[in-house]
Amino acid sequence: MSEVYTEPFDKIGPDAQDIAKAMKSLREELEAIDFYHQRVQTAKDPELKKLMEHNRDEEKEHAAMILEWLRRNMDGWDNELRDYLFTTAPITEIEDMNTAGGESGGEGKSLDIGKL
């Protein structure tokens, strides 16, 4: 078991185990994107550079697929992604807009308890 569990494994249900696997996979995909991106920046050979760009972009696809799985399968992801993705407002102002009832991709509602 290579996943990292912070609680006793036998107390974690199958859904939470799958979520942990998805999170670990997402971290690995993001790390691979970073590795390829750094290598693209320093590659001297144009053909090698193009190959690594292709590989990097494939990893982006994989990360996006896992993120979509998390959106569908873990509470909270859908609202957060709807609030922040594909918007044009300054990222750091979106939460304030939602709290104030401004428009965004999400519902614009808040419990006024801030981010925990």
Secondary structure, DSSP 8 states (H G I E B T S, - for coil): --S--SS-GGGS-HHHHHHHHHHHHHHHHHHHHHHHHHHHHH--SHHHHHHHHHHHHHHHHHHHHHHHHHHHHSTTHHHHHHHHTT--S-HHHHHHHHHTT---SS-----SS---
